[in-house]
Amino acid sequence: MATCILVLKQENTAYELWEKLKNCQIQITKYQVIEPTSKSSGNSMKTENLDNSRILEVVKLENVKLLNPILSRKERQKKMSLWLMPFGFIAGITFAGMTNLKTFSNFGFSQSGETIIGGLLGMGSGWIGSFFGARSVNSSNEDLKRLVKYNEQGFWLILLETPYEVELPWQLIKGVEPAEIINLDLI
C-alpha cells in the first residue's frame, strides 16, 4: 500500500487536490485532512461534503492512528490479548494439571478447581503480557517528529493512501506544491 503525508500551507490546497483526484478517478484508499494544532478549537472531527457521493474527513493529529503512537500501541495490545489470553489459559490449565500442585487447597479447592484457577492465572498472565509486548515496539520515528512539528507550526497535513496495485499520483501531488512530501513505508 502506498502511503504518503503531504505538508501544505493552506487548507484550500487540500480541497483542490481532492477535487483533482476525483476528476482523474484515481483510486484512493484514504484521504484524511489533518488540521493544524493551532487551529483546533473544540471539534475533534468534522467532515466537508464536497459532493453527494464522497465526504472528506478533517481530523486532529491525535486521532490519526498512523501518526499517534499511543493509539497504535493500544490497538496492538488489543490484538495481542486476543491470542495471548486464550494461550495463557490453556497453558495455565496444562501446567496446573501436569504438576498437581496444591497451591489453593488450603482455601478448600479441589484438584479440578485448582486447575481452573491455574488457567485463570495463565489468562491473566497473557493479558499482562499483551501490555508489555505492545510497549516493546519502538514507534519513535524522525518523520513522525517532523510531522508533529509541522502541525504545531500551523501546516495542514494530508494522509494519502492508495491500494497495493495503484501508484501514488505524483504529478498531481507535485502540482499543488506541498512544503514537504513524506513517503511512508508501512510494509
CNS distance restraints for C-alpha pairs under 8 A (distance, minus, plus):
assign (resid   1 and name CA) (resid 161 and name CA) 6.99 0.50 0.50
assign (resid   1 and name CA) (resid 162 and name CA) 6.02 0.50 0.50
assign (resid   1 and name CA) (resid 163 and name CA) 5.05 0.50 0.50
assign (resid   1 and name CA) (resid 164 and name CA) 4.10 0.50 0.50
assign (resid   1 and name CA) (resid 165 and name CA) 7.56 0.50 0.50
assign (resid   1 and name CA) (resid 186 and name CA) 7.50 0.50 0.50
assign (resid   1 and name CA) (resid 187 and name CA) 7.72 0.50 0.50
assign (resid   2 and name CA) (resid 161 and name CA) 5.65 0.50 0.50
assign (resid   2 and name CA) (resid 162 and name CA) 5.37 0.50 0.50
assign (resid   2 and name CA) (resid 163 and name CA) 6.65 0.50 0.50
assign (resid   2 and name CA) (resid 164 and name CA) 6.45 0.50 0.50
assign (resid   2 and name CA) (resid 166 and name CA) 7.62 0.50 0.50
assign (resid   2 and name CA) (resid 167 and name CA) 6.72 0.50 0.50
assign (resid   2 and name CA) (resid 168 and name CA) 6.47 0.50 0.50
assign (resid   2 and name CA) (resid 184 and name CA) 7.58 0.50 0.50
assign (resid   2 and name CA) (resid 185 and name CA) 7.52 0.50 0.50
assign (resid   3 and name CA) (resid 159 and name CA) 7.29 0.50 0.50
assign (resid   3 and name CA) (resid 160 and name CA) 5.73 0.50 0.50
assign (resid   3 and name CA) (resid 161 and name CA) 4.39 0.50 0.50
assign (resid   3 and name CA) (resid 162 and name CA) 6.63 0.50 0.50
assign (resid   3 and name CA) (resid 168 and name CA) 7.82 0.50 0.50
assign (resid   3 and name CA) (resid 183 and name CA) 6.22 0.50 0.50
assign (resid   3 and name CA) (resid 184 and name CA) 5.45 0.50 0.50
assign (resid   3 and name CA) (resid 185 and name CA) 7.11 0.50 0.50
assign (resid   3 and name CA) (resid 186 and name CA) 7.66 0.50 0.50
assign (resid   4 and name CA) (resid 159 and name CA) 6.12 0.50 0.50
assign (resid   4 and name CA) (resid 160 and name CA) 5.46 0.50 0.50
assign (resid   4 and name CA) (resid 161 and name CA) 6.59 0.50 0.50
assign (resid   4 and name CA) (resid 181 and name CA) 6.84 0.50 0.50
assign (resid   4 and name CA) (resid 182 and name CA) 5.50 0.50 0.50
assign (resid   4 and name CA) (resid 183 and name CA) 4.27 0.50 0.50
assign (resid   4 and name CA) (resid 184 and name CA) 5.37 0.50 0.50
assign (resid   5 and name CA) (resid 157 and name CA) 6.47 0.50 0.50
assign (resid   5 and name CA) (resid 158 and name CA) 5.42 0.50 0.50
assign (resid   5 and name CA) (resid 159 and name CA) 4.77 0.50 0.50
assign (resid   5 and name CA) (resid 160 and name CA) 6.20 0.50 0.50
assign (resid   5 and name CA) (resid 181 and name CA) 5.87 0.50 0.50
assign (resid   5 and name CA) (resid 182 and name CA) 5.11 0.50 0.50
assign (resid   5 and name CA) (resid 183 and name CA) 6.44 0.50 0.50
assign (resid   5 and name CA) (resid 184 and name CA) 7.52 0.50 0.50
assign (resid   6 and name CA) (resid 157 and name CA) 5.52 0.50 0.50
assign (resid   6 and name CA) (resid 158 and name CA) 5.00 0.50 0.50
assign (resid   6 and name CA) (resid 159 and name CA) 6.74 0.50 0.50
assign (resid   6 and name CA) (resid 160 and name CA) 7.69 0.50 0.50
assign (resid   6 and name CA) (resid 178 and name CA) 6.16 0.50 0.50
assign (resid   6 and name CA) (resid 179 and name CA) 7.63 0.50 0.50
assign (resid   6 and name CA) (resid 180 and name CA) 6.10 0.50 0.50
assign (resid   6 and name CA) (resid 181 and name CA) 4.79 0.50 0.50
assign (resid   6 and name CA) (resid 182 and name CA) 6.49 0.50 0.50
assign (resid   7 and name CA) (resid 147 and name CA) 7.98 0.50 0.50
assign (resid   7 and name CA) (resid 150 and name CA) 7.48 0.50 0.50
assign (resid   7 and name CA) (resid 155 and name CA) 6.35 0.50 0.50
assign (resid   7 and name CA) (resid 156 and name CA) 5.89 0.50 0.50
assign (resid   7 and name CA) (resid 157 and name CA) 4.78 0.50 0.50
assign (resid   7 and name CA) (resid 158 and name CA) 6.68 0.50 0.50
assign (resid   7 and name CA) (resid 178 and name CA) 5.52 0.50 0.50
assign (resid   7 and name CA) (resid 179 and name CA) 5.37 0.50 0.50
assign (resid   7 and name CA) (resid 180 and name CA) 5.18 0.50 0.50
assign (resid   7 and name CA) (resid 181 and name CA) 6.37 0.50 0.50
assign (resid   8 and name CA) (resid  13 and name CA) 7.06 0.50 0.50
assign (resid   8 and name CA) (resid  14 and name CA) 7.42 0.50 0.50
assign (resid   8 and name CA) (resid 155 and name CA) 5.67 0.50 0.50
assign (resid   8 and name CA) (resid 156 and name CA) 4.99 0.50 0.50
assign (resid   8 and name CA) (resid 157 and name CA) 6.08 0.50 0.50
assign (resid   8 and name CA) (resid 158 and name CA) 7.75 0.50 0.50
assign (resid   8 and name CA) (resid 177 and name CA) 7.93 0.50 0.50
assign (resid   8 and name CA) (resid 178 and name CA) 5.00 0.50 0.50
assign (resid   8 and name CA) (resid 179 and name CA) 5.73 0.50 0.50
assign (resid   8 and name CA) (resid 180 and name CA) 7.61 0.50 0.50
assign (resid   9 and name CA) (resid  13 and name CA) 7.92 0.50 0.50
assign (resid   9 and name CA) (resid 154 and name CA) 7.57 0.50 0.50
assign (resid   9 and name CA) (resid 155 and name CA) 5.05 0.50 0.50
assign (resid   9 and name CA) (resid 156 and name CA) 6.06 0.50 0.50
assign (resid   9 and name CA) (resid 178 and name CA) 7.45 0.50 0.50
assign (resid   9 and name CA) (resid 179 and name CA) 7.03 0.50 0.50
assign (resid  10 and name CA) (resid  14 and name CA) 7.45 0.50 0.50
assign (resid  10 and name CA) (resid 155 and name CA) 7.17 0.50 0.50
assign (resid  10 and name CA) (resid 156 and name CA) 6.57 0.50 0.50
assign (resid  11 and name CA) (resid  15 and name CA) 7.05 0.50 0.50
assign (resid  11 and name CA) (resid 156 and name CA) 6.35 0.50 0.50
assign (resid  12 and name CA) (resid  16 and name CA) 6.23 0.50 0.50
assign (resid  13 and name CA) (resid  17 and name CA) 6.15 0.50 0.50
assign (resid  13 and name CA) (resid 176 and name CA) 6.56 0.50 0.50
assign (resid  14 and name CA) (resid  18 and name CA) 6.29 0.50 0.50
assign (resid  14 and name CA) (resid  33 and name CA) 7.00 0.50 0.50
assign (resid  14 and name CA) (resid 158 and name CA) 7.10 0.50 0.50
assign (resid  15 and name CA) (resid  19 and name CA) 6.25 0.50 0.50
assign (resid  16 and name CA) (resid  20 and name CA) 6.29 0.50 0.50
assign (resid  17 and name CA) (resid  21 and name CA) 6.15 0.50 0.50
assign (resid  17 and name CA) (resid 172 and name CA) 7.22 0.50 0.50
assign (resid  17 and name CA) (resid 173 and name CA) 7.35 0.50 0.50
assign (resid  17 and name CA) (resid 176 and name CA) 6.80 0.50 0.50
assign (resid  18 and name CA) (resid  22 and name CA) 6.24 0.50 0.50
assign (resid  19 and name CA) (resid  23 and name CA) 6.15 0.50 0.50
assign (resid  20 and name CA) (resid  24 and name CA) 6.23 0.50 0.50
assign (resid  20 and name CA) (resid 172 and name CA) 7.38 0.50 0.50
assign (resid  21 and name CA) (resid  25 and name CA) 6.13 0.50 0.50
assign (resid  21 and name CA) (resid  26 and name CA) 5.82 0.50 0.50
assign (resid  21 and name CA) (resid 172 and name CA) 7.62 0.50 0.50
assign (resid  22 and name CA) (resid  26 and name CA) 6.65 0.50 0.50
assign (resid  26 and name CA) (resid 169 and name CA) 7.75 0.50 0.50
assign (resid  27 and name CA) (resid 162 and name CA) 6.45 0.50 0.50
assign (resid  27 and name CA) (resid 163 and name CA) 7.42 0.50 0.50
assign (resid  27 and name CA) (resid 166 and name CA) 7.26 0.50 0.50
assign (resid  28 and name CA) (resid 160 and name CA) 7.43 0.50 0.50
assign (resid  28 and name CA) (resid 161 and name CA) 6.03 0.50 0.50
assign (resid  28 and name CA) (resid 162 and name CA) 4.71 0.50 0.50
assign (resid  28 and name CA) (resid 163 and name CA) 7.02 0.50 0.50
assign (resid  29 and name CA) (resid 160 and name CA) 7.79 0.50 0.50
assign (resid  29 and name CA) (resid 161 and name CA) 5.34 0.50 0.50
assign (resid  29 and name CA) (resid 162 and name CA) 4.90 0.50 0.50
assign (resid  29 and name CA) (resid 163 and name CA) 6.05 0.50 0.50
assign (resid  30 and name CA) (resid 159 and name CA) 7.04 0.50 0.50
assign (resid  30 and name CA) (resid 160 and name CA) 5.70 0.50 0.50
assign (resid  30 and name CA) (resid 161 and name CA) 4.91 0.50 0.50
assign (resid  30 and name CA) (resid 162 and name CA) 6.89 0.50 0.50
assign (resid  31 and name CA) (resid  56 and name CA) 7.28 0.50 0.50
assign (resid  31 and name CA) (resid  57 and name CA) 7.30 0.50 0.50
assign (resid  31 and name CA) (resid 158 and name CA) 6.81 0.50 0.50
assign (resid  31 and name CA) (resid 159 and name CA) 5.57 0.50 0.50
assign (resid  31 and name CA) (resid 160 and name CA) 4.83 0.50 0.50
assign (resid  31 and name CA) (resid 161 and name CA) 6.56 0.50 0.50
assign (resid  32 and name CA) (resid  56 and name CA) 7.03 0.50 0.50
assign (resid  32 and name CA) (resid  57 and name CA) 5.33 0.50 0.50
assign (resid  32 and name CA) (resid  58 and name CA) 6.09 0.50 0.50
assign (resid  32 and name CA) (resid  59 and name CA) 7.09 0.50 0.50
assign (resid  32 and name CA) (resid 158 and name CA) 5.59 0.50 0.50
assign (resid  32 and name CA) (resid 159 and name CA) 5.05 0.50 0.50
assign (resid  32 and name CA) (resid 160 and name CA) 6.81 0.50 0.50
assign (resid  33 and name CA) (resid  56 and name CA) 7.63 0.50 0.50
assign (resid  33 and name CA) (resid  57 and name CA) 6.13 0.50 0.50
assign (resid  33 and name CA) (resid  58 and name CA) 4.69 0.50 0.50
assign (resid  33 and name CA) (resid  59 and name CA) 6.29 0.50 0.50
assign (resid  33 and name CA) (resid 156 and name CA) 7.14 0.50 0.50
assign (resid  33 and name CA) (resid 157 and name CA) 5.96 0.50 0.50
assign (resid  33 and name CA) (resid 158 and name CA) 4.67 0.50 0.50
assign (resid  33 and name CA) (resid 159 and name CA) 6.58 0.50 0.50
assign (resid  34 and name CA) (resid  58 and name CA) 5.71 0.50 0.50
assign (resid  34 and name CA) (resid  59 and name CA) 4.98 0.50 0.50
assign (resid  34 and name CA) (resid  60 and name CA) 5.42 0.50 0.50
assign (resid  34 and name CA) (resid  61 and name CA) 5.97 0.50 0.50
assign (resid  34 and name CA) (resid 156 and name CA) 5.89 0.50 0.50
assign (resid  34 and name CA) (resid 157 and name CA) 4.93 0.50 0.50
assign (resid  34 and name CA) (resid 158 and name CA) 5.96 0.50 0.50
assign (resid  34 and name CA) (resid 159 and name CA) 7.62 0.50 0.50
assign (resid  35 and name CA) (resid  39 and name CA) 6.78 0.50 0.50
assign (resid  35 and name CA) (resid  40 and name CA) 6.97 0.50 0.50
assign (resid  35 and name CA) (resid  58 and name CA) 6.67 0.50 0.50
assign (resid  35 and name CA) (resid  59 and name CA) 6.24 0.50 0.50
assign (resid  35 and name CA) (resid  60 and name CA) 5.70 0.50 0.50
assign (resid  35 and name CA) (resid  61 and name CA) 7.28 0.50 0.50
assign (resid  35 and name CA) (resid 151 and name CA) 7.49 0.50 0.50
assign (resid  35 and name CA) (resid 155 and name CA) 7.61 0.50 0.50
assign (resid  35 and name CA) (resid 156 and name CA) 5.26 0.50 0.50
assign (resid  35 and name CA) (resid 157 and name CA) 6.71 0.50 0.50
assign (resid  36 and name CA) (resid  40 and name CA) 6.57 0.50 0.50
assign (resid  36 and name CA) (resid  60 and name CA) 7.40 0.50 0.50
assign (resid  36 and name CA) (resid  61 and name CA) 7.84 0.50 0.50
assign (resid  36 and name CA) (resid 151 and name CA) 4.82 0.50 0.50
assign (resid  36 and name CA) (resid 152 and name CA) 6.18 0.50 0.50
assign (resid  36 and name CA) (resid 153 and name CA) 7.41 0.50 0.50
assign (resid  36 and name CA) (resid 154 and name CA) 4.85 0.50 0.50
assign (resid  36 and name CA) (resid 155 and name CA) 5.64 0.50 0.50
assign (resid  36 and name CA) (resid 156 and name CA) 5.49 0.50 0.50
assign (resid  36 and name CA) (resid 157 and name CA) 7.66 0.50 0.50
assign (resid  37 and name CA) (resid  60 and name CA) 7.23 0.50 0.50
assign (resid  37 and name CA) (resid  61 and name CA) 7.50 0.50 0.50
assign (resid  37 and name CA) (resid 151 and name CA) 5.86 0.50 0.50
assign (resid  37 and name CA) (resid 152 and name CA) 5.21 0.50 0.50
assign (resid  37 and name CA) (resid 153 and name CA) 7.88 0.50 0.50
assign (resid  37 and name CA) (resid 154 and name CA) 6.72 0.50 0.50
assign (resid  38 and name CA) (resid 152 and name CA) 6.26 0.50 0.50
assign (resid  38 and name CA) (resid 153 and name CA) 7.45 0.50 0.50
assign (resid  38 and name CA) (resid 154 and name CA) 5.97 0.50 0.50
assign (resid  39 and name CA) (resid 154 and name CA) 7.32 0.50 0.50
assign (resid  40 and name CA) (resid  44 and name CA) 7.82 0.50 0.50
assign (resid  40 and name CA) (resid  60 and name CA) 7.28 0.50 0.50
assign (resid  44 and name CA) (resid  59 and name CA) 6.41 0.50 0.50
assign (resid  44 and name CA) (resid  60 and name CA) 6.18 0.50 0.50
assign (resid  44 and name CA) (resid  63 and name CA) 7.91 0.50 0.50
assign (resid  45 and name CA) (resid  57 and name CA) 7.61 0.50 0.50
assign (resid  45 and name CA) (resid  58 and name CA) 5.99 0.50 0.50
assign (resid  45 and name CA) (resid  59 and name CA) 4.77 0.50 0.50
assign (resid  45 and name CA) (resid  60 and name CA) 6.82 0.50 0.50
assign (resid  46 and name CA) (resid  57 and name CA) 6.53 0.50 0.50
assign (resid  46 and name CA) (resid  58 and name CA) 5.42 0.50 0.50
assign (resid  46 and name CA) (resid  59 and name CA) 6.66 0.50 0.50
assign (resid  47 and name CA) (resid  55 and name CA) 6.38 0.50 0.50
assign (resid  47 and name CA) (resid  56 and name CA) 5.62 0.50 0.50
assign (resid  47 and name CA) (resid  57 and name CA) 4.79 0.50 0.50
assign (resid  47 and name CA) (resid  58 and name CA) 5.60 0.50 0.50
assign (resid  48 and name CA) (resid  55 and name CA) 5.96 0.50 0.50
assign (resid  48 and name CA) (resid  56 and name CA) 5.17 0.50 0.50
assign (resid  48 and name CA) (resid  57 and name CA) 6.59 0.50 0.50
assign (resid  48 and name CA) (resid  58 and name CA) 7.33 0.50 0.50
assign (resid  49 and name CA) (resid  54 and name CA) 6.90 0.50 0.50
assign (resid  49 and name CA) (resid  55 and name CA) 4.82 0.50 0.50
assign (resid  49 and name CA) (resid  56 and name CA) 6.29 0.50 0.50
assign (resid  50 and name CA) (resid  54 and name CA) 6.87 0.50 0.50
assign (resid  50 and name CA) (resid  55 and name CA) 6.31 0.50 0.50
assign (resid  50 and name CA) (resid  56 and name CA) 6.94 0.50 0.50
assign (resid  51 and name CA) (resid  55 and name CA) 7.18 0.50 0.50
assign (resid  59 and name CA) (resid  63 and name CA) 6.60 0.50 0.50
assign (resid  59 and name CA) (resid  64 and name CA) 7.46 0.50 0.50
assign (resid  60 and name CA) (resid  64 and name CA) 7.12 0.50 0.50
assign (resid  61 and name CA) (resid  67 and name CA) 6.95 0.50 0.50
assign (resid  61 and name CA) (resid  68 and name CA) 7.29 0.50 0.50
assign (resid  61 and name CA) (resid 148 and name CA) 7.83 0.50 0.50
assign (resid  61 and name CA) (resid 151 and name CA) 7.78 0.50 0.50
assign (resid  62 and name CA) (resid  67 and name CA) 7.55 0.50 0.50
assign (resid  62 and name CA) (resid  68 and name CA) 5.88 0.50 0.50
assign (resid  63 and name CA) (resid  68 and name CA) 7.21 0.50 0.50
assign (resid  63 and name CA) (resid  71 and name CA) 7.85 0.50 0.50
assign (resid  64 and name CA) (resid  68 and name CA) 6.00 0.50 0.50
assign (resid  64 and name CA) (resid  71 and name CA) 7.90 0.50 0.50
assign (resid  65 and name CA) (resid  69 and name CA) 7.19 0.50 0.50
assign (resid  65 and name CA) (resid  71 and name CA) 5.37 0.50 0.50
assign (resid  65 and name CA) (resid  72 and name CA) 5.46 0.50 0.50
assign (resid  66 and name CA) (resid  72 and name CA) 6.86 0.50 0.50
assign (resid  67 and name CA) (resid 144 and name CA) 6.49 0.50 0.50
assign (resid  68 and name CA) (resid  72 and name CA) 6.47 0.50 0.50
assign (resid  69 and name CA) (resid  73 and name CA) 5.96 0.50 0.50
assign (resid  69 and name CA) (resid 139 and name CA) 6.12 0.50 0.50
assign (resid  69 and name CA) (resid 140 and name CA) 7.76 0.50 0.50
assign (resid  70 and name CA) (resid  74 and name CA) 6.27 0.50 0.50
assign (resid  71 and name CA) (resid  75 and name CA) 6.37 0.50 0.50
assign (resid  72 and name CA) (resid  76 and name CA) 6.17 0.50 0.50
assign (resid  73 and name CA) (resid  77 and name CA) 6.11 0.50 0.50
assign (resid  73 and name CA) (resid 134 and name CA) 5.70 0.50 0.50
assign (resid  73 and name CA) (resid 135 and name CA) 6.61 0.50 0.50
assign (resid  74 and name CA) (resid  78 and name CA) 6.31 0.50 0.50
assign (resid  74 and name CA) (resid 134 and name CA) 7.52 0.50 0.50
assign (resid  75 and name CA) (resid  79 and name CA) 6.27 0.50 0.50
assign (resid  76 and name CA) (resid  80 and name CA) 6.04 0.50 0.50
assign (resid  76 and name CA) (resid 134 and name CA) 5.60 0.50 0.50
assign (resid  77 and name CA) (resid  81 and name CA) 6.05 0.50 0.50
assign (resid  77 and name CA) (resid 130 and name CA) 5.32 0.50 0.50
assign (resid  77 and name CA) (resid 131 and name CA) 5.66 0.50 0.50
assign (resid  77 and name CA) (resid 133 and name CA) 7.39 0.50 0.50
assign (resid  77 and name CA) (resid 134 and name CA) 5.05 0.50 0.50
assign (resid  78 and name CA) (resid  82 and name CA) 6.47 0.50 0.50
assign (resid  78 and name CA) (resid 130 and name CA) 7.59 0.50 0.50
assign (resid  79 and name CA) (resid  83 and name CA) 7.33 0.50 0.50
assign (resid  80 and name CA) (resid  84 and name CA) 5.98 0.50 0.50
assign (resid  80 and name CA) (resid 130 and name CA) 5.34 0.50 0.50
assign (resid  80 and name CA) (resid 133 and name CA) 7.76 0.50 0.50
assign (resid  80 and name CA) (resid 134 and name CA) 7.49 0.50 0.50
assign (resid  81 and name CA) (resid  85 and name CA) 5.48 0.50 0.50
assign (resid  81 and name CA) (resid 126 and name CA) 6.71 0.50 0.50
assign (resid  81 and name CA) (resid 127 and name CA) 5.52 0.50 0.50
assign (resid  81 and name CA) (resid 129 and name CA) 7.94 0.50 0.50
assign (resid  81 and name CA) (resid 130 and name CA) 5.19 0.50 0.50
assign (resid  82 and name CA) (resid  86 and name CA) 7.18 0.50 0.50
assign (resid  83 and name CA) (resid  87 and name CA) 6.17 0.50 0.50
assign (resid  84 and name CA) (resid  88 and name CA) 5.87 0.50 0.50
assign (resid  84 and name CA) (resid 123 and name CA) 7.53 0.50 0.50
assign (resid  84 and name CA) (resid 126 and name CA) 4.67 0.50 0.50
assign (resid  84 and name CA) (resid 127 and name CA) 6.62 0.50 0.50
assign (resid  84 and name CA) (resid 129 and name CA) 7.41 0.50 0.50
assign (resid  84 and name CA) (resid 130 and name CA) 6.73 0.50 0.50
assign (resid  85 and name CA) (resid  89 and name CA) 6.16 0.50 0.50
assign (resid  85 and name CA) (resid 122 and name CA) 7.51 0.50 0.50
assign (resid  85 and name CA) (resid 123 and name CA) 4.55 0.50 0.50
assign (resid  85 and name CA) (resid 124 and name CA) 6.87 0.50 0.50
assign (resid  85 and name CA) (resid 125 and name CA) 7.47 0.50 0.50
assign (resid  85 and name CA) (resid 126 and name CA) 4.44 0.50 0.50
assign (resid  85 and name CA) (resid 127 and name CA) 5.50 0.50 0.50
assign (resid  86 and name CA) (resid  90 and name CA) 6.25 0.50 0.50
assign (resid  86 and name CA) (resid 123 and name CA) 6.27 0.50 0.50
assign (resid  86 and name CA) (resid 126 and name CA) 7.68 0.50 0.50
assign (resid  87 and name CA) (resid  91 and name CA) 6.06 0.50 0.50
assign (resid  87 and name CA) (resid 123 and name CA) 7.27 0.50 0.50
assign (resid  87 and name CA) (resid 126 and name CA) 7.22 0.50 0.50
assign (resid  88 and name CA) (resid  92 and name CA) 5.89 0.50 0.50
assign (resid  88 and name CA) (resid 119 and name CA) 7.04 0.50 0.50
assign (resid  88 and name CA) (resid 121 and name CA) 7.92 0.50 0.50
assign (resid  88 and name CA) (resid 122 and name CA) 4.29 0.50 0.50
assign (resid  88 and name CA) (resid 123 and name CA) 4.44 0.50 0.50
assign (resid  88 and name CA) (resid 124 and name CA) 7.41 0.50 0.50
assign (resid  88 and name CA) (resid 125 and name CA) 6.48 0.50 0.50
assign (resid  88 and name CA) (resid 126 and name CA) 5.03 0.50 0.50
assign (resid  89 and name CA) (resid  93 and name CA) 6.21 0.50 0.50
assign (resid  89 and name CA) (resid 118 and name CA) 7.69 0.50 0.50
assign (resid  89 and name CA) (resid 119 and name CA) 4.24 0.50 0.50
assign (resid  89 and name CA) (resid 120 and name CA) 5.84 0.50 0.50
assign (resid  89 and name CA) (resid 121 and name CA) 7.29 0.50 0.50
assign (resid  89 and name CA) (resid 122 and name CA) 4.80 0.50 0.50
assign (resid  89 and name CA) (resid 123 and name CA) 4.30 0.50 0.50
assign (resid  89 and name CA) (resid 124 and name CA) 7.99 0.50 0.50
assign (resid  89 and name CA) (resid 126 and name CA) 7.84 0.50 0.50
assign (resid  90 and name CA) (resid  94 and name CA) 6.09 0.50 0.50
assign (resid  90 and name CA) (resid 119 and name CA) 6.18 0.50 0.50
assign (resid  90 and name CA) (resid 122 and name CA) 7.48 0.50 0.50
assign (resid  90 and name CA) (resid 123 and name CA) 7.95 0.50 0.50
assign (resid  91 and name CA) (resid  95 and name CA) 6.02 0.50 0.50
assign (resid  91 and name CA) (resid 119 and name CA) 6.90 0.50 0.50
assign (resid  91 and name CA) (resid 122 and name CA) 6.40 0.50 0.50
assign (resid  92 and name CA) (resid  96 and name CA) 6.02 0.50 0.50
assign (resid  92 and name CA) (resid 115 and name CA) 7.60 0.50 0.50
assign (resid  92 and name CA) (resid 118 and name CA) 4.74 0.50 0.50
assign (resid  92 and name CA) (resid 119 and name CA) 4.01 0.50 0.50
assign (resid  92 and name CA) (resid 120 and name CA) 7.07 0.50 0.50
assign (resid  92 and name CA) (resid 121 and name CA) 6.60 0.50 0.50
assign (resid  92 and name CA) (resid 122 and name CA) 4.41 0.50 0.50
assign (resid  92 and name CA) (resid 123 and name CA) 7.29 0.50 0.50
assign (resid  93 and name CA) (resid  97 and name CA) 5.95 0.50 0.50
assign (resid  93 and name CA) (resid 115 and name CA) 5.26 0.50 0.50
assign (resid  93 and name CA) (resid 116 and name CA) 6.24 0.50 0.50
assign (resid  93 and name CA) (resid 117 and name CA) 7.91 0.50 0.50
assign (resid  93 and name CA) (resid 118 and name CA) 5.45 0.50 0.50
assign (resid  93 and name CA) (resid 119 and name CA) 4.30 0.50 0.50
assign (resid  93 and name CA) (resid 122 and name CA) 7.67 0.50 0.50
assign (resid  94 and name CA) (resid  98 and name CA) 5.99 0.50 0.50
assign (resid  94 and name CA) (resid 115 and name CA) 7.88 0.50 0.50
assign (resid  94 and name CA) (resid 119 and name CA) 7.81 0.50 0.50
assign (resid  95 and name CA) (resid  99 and name CA) 6.08 0.50 0.50
assign (resid  95 and name CA) (resid 118 and name CA) 7.47 0.50 0.50
assign (resid  96 and name CA) (resid 100 and name CA) 5.94 0.50 0.50
assign (resid  96 and name CA) (resid 101 and name CA) 6.43 0.50 0.50
assign (resid  96 and name CA) (resid 114 and name CA) 6.98 0.50 0.50
assign (resid  96 and name CA) (resid 115 and name CA) 5.08 0.50 0.50
assign (resid  96 and name CA) (resid 118 and name CA) 5.51 0.50 0.50
assign (resid  96 and name CA) (resid 119 and name CA) 7.63 0.50 0.50
assign (resid  97 and name CA) (resid 115 and name CA) 5.75 0.50 0.50
assign (resid 100 and name CA) (resid 111 and name CA) 7.43 0.50 0.50
assign (resid 101 and name CA) (resid 114 and name CA) 7.99 0.50 0.50
assign (resid 102 and name CA) (resid 111 and name CA) 7.69 0.50 0.50
assign (resid 102 and name CA) (resid 114 and name CA) 7.33 0.50 0.50
assign (resid 103 and name CA) (resid 114 and name CA) 7.46 0.50 0.50
assign (resid 104 and name CA) (resid 108 and name CA) 7.17 0.50 0.50
assign (resid 104 and name CA) (resid 109 and name CA) 6.13 0.50 0.50
assign (resid 104 and name CA) (resid 114 and name CA) 6.31 0.50 0.50
assign (resid 105 and name CA) (resid 109 and name CA) 5.05 0.50 0.50
assign (resid 105 and name CA) (resid 110 and name CA) 6.59 0.50 0.50
assign (resid 105 and name CA) (resid 111 and name CA) 7.93 0.50 0.50
assign (resid 105 and name CA) (resid 114 and name CA) 7.48 0.50 0.50
assign (resid 109 and name CA) (resid 113 and name CA) 5.29 0.50 0.50
assign (resid 109 and name CA) (resid 114 and name CA) 6.15 0.50 0.50
assign (resid 110 and name CA) (resid 114 and name CA) 6.21 0.50 0.50
assign (resid 111 and name CA) (resid 115 and name CA) 6.27 0.50 0.50
assign (resid 112 and name CA) (resid 116 and name CA) 6.31 0.50 0.50
assign (resid 113 and name CA) (resid 117 and name CA) 6.17 0.50 0.50
assign (resid 114 and name CA) (resid 118 and name CA) 6.07 0.50 0.50
assign (resid 115 and name CA) (resid 119 and name CA) 6.31 0.50 0.50
assign (resid 116 and name CA) (resid 120 and name CA) 6.28 0.50 0.50
assign (resid 117 and name CA) (resid 121 and name CA) 6.10 0.50 0.50
assign (resid 118 and name CA) (resid 122 and name CA) 6.11 0.50 0.50
assign (resid 119 and name CA) (resid 123 and name CA) 6.13 0.50 0.50
assign (resid 120 and name CA) (resid 124 and name CA) 6.18 0.50 0.50
assign (resid 121 and name CA) (resid 125 and name CA) 6.19 0.50 0.50
assign (resid 122 and name CA) (resid 126 and name CA) 6.27 0.50 0.50
assign (resid 123 and name CA) (resid 127 and name CA) 6.33 0.50 0.50
assign (resid 124 and name CA) (resid 128 and name CA) 6.27 0.50 0.50
assign (resid 125 and name CA) (resid 129 and name CA) 5.97 0.50 0.50
assign (resid 126 and name CA) (resid 130 and name CA) 6.21 0.50 0.50
assign (resid 127 and name CA) (resid 131 and name CA) 6.93 0.50 0.50
assign (resid 128 and name CA) (resid 132 and name CA) 6.75 0.50 0.50
assign (resid 129 and name CA) (resid 133 and name CA) 5.88 0.50 0.50
assign (resid 130 and name CA) (resid 134 and name CA) 5.95 0.50 0.50
assign (resid 131 and name CA) (resid 135 and name CA) 6.25 0.50 0.50
assign (resid 132 and name CA) (resid 136 and name CA) 6.16 0.50 0.50
assign (resid 133 and name CA) (resid 137 and name CA) 7.31 0.50 0.50
assign (resid 140 and name CA) (resid 144 and name CA) 7.44 0.50 0.50
assign (resid 141 and name CA) (resid 145 and name CA) 6.46 0.50 0.50
assign (resid 142 and name CA) (resid 146 and name CA) 6.27 0.50 0.50
assign (resid 143 and name CA) (resid 147 and name CA) 6.19 0.50 0.50
assign (resid 143 and name CA) (resid 182 and name CA) 7.34 0.50 0.50
assign (resid 144 and name CA) (resid 148 and name CA) 6.22 0.50 0.50
assign (resid 145 and name CA) (resid 149 and name CA) 6.23 0.50 0.50
assign (resid 146 and name CA) (resid 150 and name CA) 6.19 0.50 0.50
assign (resid 147 and name CA) (resid 151 and name CA) 6.09 0.50 0.50
assign (resid 147 and name CA) (resid 157 and name CA) 7.94 0.50 0.50
assign (resid 148 and name CA) (resid 152 and name CA) 6.19 0.50 0.50
assign (resid 149 and name CA) (resid 153 and name CA) 6.25 0.50 0.50
assign (resid 150 and name CA) (resid 154 and name CA) 6.64 0.50 0.50
assign (resid 150 and name CA) (resid 155 and name CA) 5.53 0.50 0.50
assign (resid 151 and name CA) (resid 155 and name CA) 5.11 0.50 0.50
assign (resid 151 and name CA) (resid 156 and name CA) 6.47 0.50 0.50
assign (resid 151 and name CA) (resid 157 and name CA) 7.08 0.50 0.50
assign (resid 161 and name CA) (resid 168 and name CA) 7.68 0.50 0.50
assign (resid 162 and name CA) (resid 166 and name CA) 5.93 0.50 0.50
assign (resid 162 and name CA) (resid 167 and name CA) 6.97 0.50 0.50
assign (resid 162 and name CA) (resid 168 and name CA) 6.48 0.50 0.50
assign (resid 169 and name CA) (resid 173 and name CA) 6.25 0.50 0.50
assign (resid 170 and name CA) (resid 174 and name CA) 5.98 0.50 0.50
assign (resid 171 and name CA) (resid 175 and name CA) 6.06 0.50 0.50
assign (resid 172 and name CA) (resid 176 and name CA) 6.78 0.50 0.50
assign (resid 173 and name CA) (resid 177 and name CA) 7.21 0.50 0.50
assign (resid 173 and name CA) (resid 178 and name CA) 7.54 0.50 0.50
assign (resid 174 and name CA) (resid 178 and name CA) 6.81 0.50 0.50
